[in-house]
């Protein structure tokens, strides 16, 4: 059977492109993703991949409704591919309309250099039904015991694991998907049906490897009962116990800060302390109120806060956000850094500010002014994190 068909490119992709050319559909999709992430935030932002992250038929239907993409058109395209009538075709999920539609979305944002939307679409496809939920179920038919997974994460995973580098499940999977898309740019350009099957298979394989490698260590720890000694470690105040290792300190400090923000809103005292000559109290207050009033900003704020703390932990001997060194470190602006997590933090700051401050969009052309905005936002969130963890 020839593999030279281009039904997905010729039939499915034009429908996806037409729908995403409409900014209203993109905005509706962003709102969908905000709700999707918010609903699963505990599992997505956990350091431990110990809970399944479900993707239901209802999620698929809501996705189609949000984007305006036509499910029948996608299925019609799949029927015209070289593999459509092959009963045992592998990968079978290349016949799944949701998977193919999401792949076309990724291509659209990549082709149009819409990087923020591209990153969000990578999260979307990675946590859709045929990827993370599927491979997690394959590796863990029964939900992992948290006390065993805790031992694995803190005693068996080295710094080479994306989970340790990023500090949470969503960060690790995003890192895996970024490597995937950067590795196969040519496949996205040609986008033949064979390219599409290869792309979805490679993404599946990479997420599968991420989960499988952790599962191997999990079952080893479970069989060897290594976690029993760990569970009985000294838990006095003079020793670090489960909740006080770096990973759990990070997760706990981040969650405390999010709780502070969602329950109390803008702290005017911290706002006043964070303002500067370029961004006065009233303007900073207005920006922060806009950020906190929009539900879709919460996932961005959560990721930004997590990175702020993680970078401090990574570069300081103190692992306590209550120290004064946390404030001084967090306020620093490092425009020339090539660290991908510093770059991601800046990317998040830009996205948050551009969506919530017209003044920033107009004034950011001056490097000094842009830095002043960054310092003000960094200072406010650092002070909030510190207050929330006292």
N, C-alpha and C positions, 0 to 999 in steps of 0.2 A: 504494500500500500504506500503510495507517494505521500511525502510529508510537506509538500510545497503549498498547501492551501493557506489562504489568508482571510478566512471567514471572520475571525475575531476582529482583525484590523479593519476589514471592509464593512462589516455589518454592526458589530457590537460597539466598537470604539466611536464611530460617528454619533451614535445615540448618547453615549456617555459624554462626549465632547460638547454636544449641543446643550445638554442639561447643565453641565458645569460652566459653560460660558455665561450662564445666568447666575449672577452673584447672589440672587435671592436663594437659589438652591444650595449654593456653597454655605451661606450663612445658616440655613436650616440644618444642613449636615453638621456644621460646627456645634450647633445647639444639641443635636442628637449625640455627638461624641462627648460633649460636656456631661450630659446626663448619663451616658454609658459609663464614663470613667467615674463619675461621682457615685453611681450605684455600686461600683466594684472597688472603690478606693481602698478599702481595708486590705483586700487581697492584692491589688495592683501595687500598692506602696509598701507592702510587707517585705522584709528582708528574707523571709522564708517562703519558698514555693510549696506550701503545704495545703493549700486550698484550691479546688477547681475553680476556674473562672468561666462561667457558662456563657454561651452564645446561642440564644433560642431562635425558633422560627419567628417569634414576635419581634426579636431584634432585627432579623432580616427584613421583615415586612416594613418596620418603621424606617429602616435604612432606605429602602426603595421609595417610600413615601416622602422622606426628607429630601432626597436627591432628585426626584422626578424621573429617574432612569427607568426604562421600560423593561420589566422582567421578560416579557414575551420576546422582545427583540434580542435580548441576550441569549435566551434558549434557542431561538431560531438560528443565531450565529453558530452556537455549539453544534447544532444538527448538521451544519454545512462543513464542519471540520473533517479532516482525514480520519480522525479517530472515533467519530461519533458512533459508528456501527460496530466498533470492536468491543465485544462483550467484556473481556477481561483486561481492558486497557489500563495501564499504569503510567501516571497516577490517575486514579479514578476520580479524584476531586477536580480534575480538569474538565469534567462534565458537570460540575456544580455551578449553577448560574451566579450565585452570590460571589464565589471565588473569582470567576472571570470578570464580573462587573467591578469588583474591588481592584483587581489587577489593572483594568483599564483606567480606573480612577488614579492609581499610582502613576501610570504612564502620563496621564493628562497633567498632573501637577509637576512631574519631572520635566516634561517637554516645555511647560510654560514657566519653568524656573520659579515656581511658587513654593519656596522652601519650607515655610512654616506649615502650609497645608500638606506638603509632601510628608513631613515628619508625622503629622497627625494621621495621614492616610496609612502610613506604615504601621502605626499602632492599631488602626482599624483592621487592616488585613491580617496582621499577626495574631490578633485575639479573636478573629472570626472562627467559625465552627470547624473548619478543616485544618486549622493550624494549632495554636496553643491548646485549646480545649481537647482536641483530638489526641495530640501527642502526650498531654498530661495524663489522659485516661489510659493510654497505652502503657505508660510507665508505672502508673499508680492506680490499679484497679480498685484499691481501697485507699481512702484518704490517709495520707501519711500522719504518723503521730508527731505532734508538734515538739515534744521533748526530745525525740530522736533527731528530727530535722534541725532543731536548735543546735544539737551537738555537731551535726554535719557542717552547718554553716559556720560555726565558730571555731571548729577544731580540724576540719578536714578539707575545707576549700581554701586554696591559695589565692594570691592576688591576681593570678592569671584569669580567674573566673570573672566573667562580666558581672555576675551577681555581687561579688565583693567590690569590684571597681565602682559600680553605680549605686549600690546600697539598697536596691529594691527590684522587684520583679519587672515592673514596667520599664525601668531604665535598662535592665539587662536585655530584655527582648527588643527594645528599641535599638540598642547597640548591635544586636545580631542582625536586625533587619536593615540597618544602615550599611553594614558590611556587605550584605546581600545585594542591595541596590547598586552600590558602588562597584561591585564585582562584575555586573552584567549589563553595563550601559549599552553595549552594542545590541544585546537582545531586545532591549526596550526600543531601540531605534528601528530595527527591522520588524519586530513584532509579528513574525509569522506564527501560524498556529503551533508549529513545532517549538518556536521560541517561548510561547506562552506556557506550554506544558512543561518545558524545561525550567522556566522561572518559578512556577508554583511548586514544582518538585524540589527545587533547590531551597526555597524558603522553608518549606516543610521539613526538609532534611536538617537544615541548620537549627531550627527551633527544636526539632527532635533530639539533636545532639546535645543542645543546651540542657534539656530536661533529663535525657538519658544519663549523661555524665554525673549529674547530681543524684539520680535514682540509684546508680551503681554504688555510690558511696553510702547512700541511705540504707540500702539493704545490707551492705557490709557491716555498718554500725549496728543495725538491728540484730543481725545474726550473731555478731561478736559480743553484743551487749556492752559496748564501750560506753554508751550513754549512761549506764547505771552509776559508774564511778563519778562521772561528770555531774549527774543530778544530785549526788550527795556531797558535793564540794562545800567548803565552809561558806556560809552566807552571812557572816557577821559584817558589820559596817566597815571593818578594816580591810575587807577583801571584796573584790569584784564578784558579783553573782550574776545570774542569768540576765537580769534587767540592766546591768551596768557594764556589759561589754560594749565595745565601740558601736557595733551594728545596732544593738538595741537602744543604746543611748541616742543614736542618731534618729531612729524611728520614734522614740518617745519624745525627744525634744521637738521634732517636726510636728507631731500630732498635738502636743501641748500648744504650740504656736498657732496651729490651724484652729484649735478650739478657742483660743483667745480671740482670734480674728472673727470667727463666725458668731461667737456669743456676745462680743462687746463692740465690734466695729472699730472705727478709727479712735485711737488714743490721742487726744489733743496735746497732752504733755509731751509724748514722744514725737508727735508731729512738729511741735515747736522746737524741740531739741534737734530735729533732723533738718530743718529748713536752713537755707544759706542765702548769700547775697543774690544768687542767680534765681533761686526758686524760693519764694517767700512762703510764709505760713499758710496764707489763704489759698495759694495755688496748689501747694502740696496737699493740703486738706481736701481740696476739690478733686484732685487726682485719686487720692486714696479712697474717698467716698465712691467715686465712679468704679474703681476696681472692686471694692467690696460689695457694691450693689448688684453687680452682674454675676450671675451664677456661673457663666462659662469661664470666668477668670479664675475660679477656685483651683482647677487642676494645674493651671500655669503657676499660680502662687505657691501651691504645695510643692511642685517640682523645684521652683526657684528656692524656696526655703530649705528644702532637702539638700540642694547643691551648696547653698551658703554654709550650712553646717558641715557637710561632708568635706568641703575644701578646707575648712578650718581644722577639722580633725586630721586631715591628710598632711597638713603643713605645720602643725604645732604639737608640741609635747603635751600640752594641756588638752584634755578632752572634755572640758567643762565649759558650756556656753555661758555660765554665770561669771566667768573670769573677765576682767577688763580687756584682756588681750583679744577676746572674741570680737568686741566692738571695733577696736582699732584695726584688726585684721580684715573684718568684713567691709569696712568703709573704703578700704583701698581700691582704687581703680587700676586695672592692669591691661591697658589697651594693646600691648604688644605680645601678650601671652599666646602661645600656641597650644596650651593645654585644652583638650577638647571639652572638658567640663567647665573651664572658665569661659570658653567660647559659647558653650550652650547657655551658661548663666547670662551672658551678655545678650544672646539671642532672645531669651525669655524676657529680659528687661526691656529690650526694644519692642517686642510684641506687646507687652503689658502697657508700656508708655504710649506707643503709637495708637493703641485702641482706646486710650483713656485720657489723652492730653493733646489737644490741637496745638497748644503752645509748643510742646516738645517737637511735634512734627515740623513746625515752622522754624524753630530755633536751633535744631540739632546740627545744622551745617557747621556751626562753630564748635570745634573740639572742646574748648574750655567749658562752653555751656552744656554740651552733651555730658561731659564728665560731672558737672555740678548736679545734673538730674540723677545720674547714676549714684553719686555719693549720697544724695538725699534719700533715695529709695532704699539703698543698701543700709544706711544708718537707721531708717525707720524700722525695717524688718529685723535688723540685728537687735535693736532695743526691744522690739516686741518679743522676739525669741527669748531674750534674756529675762524679761519680765514674766513670761509665761512659764519659765522653768525655775523660778526662785522658790 
